[in-house]
Amino acid sequence: MKHNIDKAIIVWRWEDAPDEYRNLSEHGGDEDYVAFIPLALEGHWIGWLEEGQSFGCCSVSEHRLRDGTVKIGAHA
């Protein structure tokens, strides 16, 4: 089966995320997850990536990049 990763959200545990994405964080050590949303999916509501959900129970920051958006979920 062939997968089109240009239309896939990629999620990492904080400690496994690429450094270039981790360096975007301003949460101060309370990070749990990092997600990359490609341009093809921008504009779609993705409820489980919203603040107050399990991805970021207390805070979710958003960082727009040239090729998509990085979201960082934190517990404080």
C-alpha positions in Angstrom: 0.0 0.0 0.0 1.3 3.4 -0.9 0.8 6.3 1.5 0.8 10.0 0.7 2.6 11.5 3.7 2.0 15.0 2.2 -1.5 14.6 3.6 -0.6 13.0 6.9 -0.3 14.5 10.4 2.9 13.4 12.1 2.9 13.2 15.9 5.9 12.6 18.2 6.3 12.3 21.9 8.2 15.4 23.0 11.5 13.6 23.6 11.3 12.0 20.1 10.4 15.1 18.1 12.9 16.7 15.7 15.1 19.3 17.4 14.1 22.0 14.9 10.4 21.6 16.1 11.3 21.3 19.8 13.3 24.6 19.6 10.0 26.4 18.7 8.6 25.7 22.2 8.0 28.5 24.7 6.3 26.1 27.2 9.3 25.9 29.6 9.5 22.1 30.1 5.9 21.1 30.3 5.7 19.8 26.7 4.2 16.4 25.9 3.6 16.1 22.2 4.6 17.7 18.9 2.6 17.5 15.7 3.4 18.6 12.1 0.4 19.4 9.9 1.2 19.7 6.2 -0.1 22.6 4.1 -2.6 20.1 2.4 -4.4 19.8 5.7 -4.4 23.4 6.9 -7.8 25.0 7.2 -9.3 21.7 8.4 -10.5 21.5 12.0 -8.6 18.8 13.9 -10.3 18.6 17.2 -7.9 16.3 19.0 -5.1 18.9 18.4 -7.0 21.7 20.2 -6.2 23.0 23.7 -8.0 21.1 26.4 -7.8 17.7 24.7 -5.3 14.9 25.4 -2.7 16.3 22.9 -2.4 19.5 25.0 -4.6 19.3 28.1 -3.6 22.8 29.3 -1.9 24.5 26.3 -1.3 24.1 22.6 1.0 26.5 20.8 1.0 26.9 17.0 4.0 27.7 14.8 3.5 28.3 11.1 6.3 27.2 8.8 6.8 27.4 5.1 5.6 23.8 4.5 3.0 23.5 7.3 2.3 24.1 10.9 3.9 22.7 14.1 1.7 22.3 17.2 3.2 21.7 20.6 1.0 20.3 23.4 1.8 20.9 27.0 0.4 19.9 30.4 0.9 23.3 32.1 
